[in-house]
């Protein structure tokens, strides 16, 4: 619940103010390994006049959906098991009401259908990618790349599997501008495939991204021997995979 309250407090902020609340995103890693945590976006936050998750997001309609997709991307890639309450997975506008069904009719609209596709693909990646679930409760499965870029409202981190397999690099960007040539440190060279991008057109995004992936350059950055020069889409979570070296 601490993660949920901190994160939603951050996400409610207008992006221009988020740099002053960056610690709301990073604080939970100080205690993440003390218990086996579930990361909930629960019913308690979408009742009693609090509104829906989508309604909490700042900005115009497009930005609200982009914020929500970025939030789900951050949630699914953080250490800890996931709990998403009904209606969130389609970007429901109304808060939960026990006397009504989920507003499934909203899936006739592209932005709502895009949220559902995004959650579907996050679920699939979480299930299929060992780095995202094998060490959910152990510090060996997580490594900050950079948690200090509050001015850009960007965090980036690695998720790692139990035994030297593929690495997953996650970059979360919480402002509505595109950042070109944003350099992120990487622990190994080779090709880093862009496996999911919440700003993809199929999810209702603007289509900004990294053309399916890019080669790490031998340019040290963030204390790592390699780095990636990324295009960060607006209000987006972008996920990369690096295959384990052969042999």
PyMOL commands that set and color helices and strands:
alter all, ss='L'
color gray80, all
select helices_A, chain A and resi 2-12+15-21+23-30+43-45+53-56+61-77+88-90+104-108+110-128+130-132+139-141+201-203
alter helices_A, ss='H'
color red, helices_A
select strands_A, chain A and resi 38-41+81-84+142-149+154-159+167-173+179-186+191-197+213-215+226-232+236-242
alter strands_A, ss='S'
color yellow, strands_A
deselect
rebuild
show_as cartoon
